[in-house]
Structures are given as structure tokens and as C-alpha cells.
């Protein structure tokens, strides 16, 4: 995670802090969340003074001293990779909209509690699949969240069989996610079953190409870039469960994301964001394992079909 904190925001957060629920969540992000890089617009020469004046600055520094930057805006535009970037600005600056369009989550002091509460209220939910399930429209709630990547891990999401049609499942899922999004979004689909006319690698590649072409046509007006990755190669990491992950959220379903036509089961759909620490850690671990798997896959010296369009 990249965490950019305006020093004025941090000062006001310290002065206003009174254990409110959203403040507690932000405090945890600042202090307890691991594997993050923190950037603050401060003068390194004033480090000890800031530690003495602001308890939260001191607590953050106990883990690793924040990297001093002259300008959060300039550093973001020139250095950030926007893989998982959160910005806490003191004011609602106009340039924050440009950062959000790149997939970052941006908050200012006057709205951070309301915005984070809205994200939690909308995107922390469960759907009991022993009850009725009609469509994917509930996923339009994801317009409350900014992101630039989607990773779908489901062995059968592209099988496109009579009872698992892409038109009924994957496409409406993505349409709901893309609701009103102008961000360029990279979409990786890790799968096993392409339902090619034979098991030959040429036929698998041709089927993958047809699926990508179909998705490109359906989402021609968006900035989506699709990639199919085969997850049936031997690995120490078993991708068994079904999930849809963004930079900041994790949607899981043991039954999978081929739910229409619907058959009742004892499974459920679970949605959480990184504003829950457990989910932050789980998402981080899953993404790291998937990245390691893909990197190993790309290094394999094999003629077997691995991915499209990269291979």
C-alpha cells in the first residue's frame, strides 16, 4: 500500500481524534497495517519536533519513518504506480479528481469519515445463496470505490456452457463493476476451463482469443484491458476458491460466479474492503500469491497455452 498523508490532515486528525469508529479505522491504517509506504509533506529536519507535537506522527514513525516529500501532488504524479494508493489531503483539492481517475482512493479532512462510512455500508455485505438470487445489479455499489485493477479467480467463469453462460454471469458482473467508471482498468481472469472444441493448446488459444474479442466488443466504450491466465499449471499455491479482487476490495463466493440460472446452495457471497484489517491482510496475501504464480507461469519454458493475449 502507498499511503500519502498531508501533514495538515495529520495535525487536524490528531486534534480532532476522539475514538469515533471511522477514526479508529483510519488510525489502524496509519499505525497497524503492514507492508505500506508512507509519504508525508514535511521537512526531515523537523522530524523530532513533529514526533513530539503529534502522537500519530510518532506512532507511524515507530514502525518506519515516513518518507518526506515537498509536494504530495508532484510526488504522486511522478512516482506513484497506483497499485494500491490512498491519499489523505487536508483540503478537497481539484487535482484529487485526477488521482482518483488513476485508481487511487482520496479523502480530505472534511469528508473522510463520510466517504469511508459509505464504502463500508455499501461494500461490506453477505448474500445467502440458500435464498433466491436474481441478478448482479447489487454490484453497482462498487461505484463508491475507486480502483484500476480487477482480478477474477474462478476455474469455470469462462466455460460458457448452457448453464454457465458468460452473457448471464461474467458480462453483467463486469458491467455492474464498470458503472460510470472512466478509469483505465486492467482485468486478469485466472481460469481453467475454456470449453474449447478439443484439449489442444491451439484450440484453447483460439477460444481464449474469441472470448477476449467478445469482451472487447461488449466493453468497447470503456477503458478495460482483458487478459486470460490459465491456472491449471502445477504450483505450491492452489487457487481453489472463487474471488473477484480490486485494489481495495475482495468479493468471494465458494460456489463461484456462475450463478445464473440460480440453484440454491449452502454457499454465500462475501464482500469486504481493506477498511477491515483482516481483509487487507487477506487481499495482500492472495494478490502476492497470484503475482508469484503468474511470474512463474511466464518463466516456464513450455509450448502449452498459458495466457492470452500476452502469450
Buried (B, 14 or more C-beta within 10 A) or exposed (E): BBBBBBBBBBBBBBEEBEEEEBBEBBBBBBEEBEEBEBBBBBEEEEBEEBBEEBEBBBBBBEBEBBBBBEEBBEBBEEEBEBEBBBBBBBEEBEEBEBBBBBBBBBBBBEEBBEBBBBBBEBBBBEBEBEEEBEEBEBBBBBBBBBBBBBBBBBBBBBBBEEEBBBEBBBBBBBBBBBEEBEBBBBBBBBBBBBEBEEEEBEBBBBBBEBBBEBBEEBBEEBBBBBBBBBBEBEEEEEBEEBBBBBBBBBBBBBBBBBBBEBEEBEBBBBBBBBBBBEBBBBBBEBBEBBEEBBEBBEEEEEEEBBBBEEB
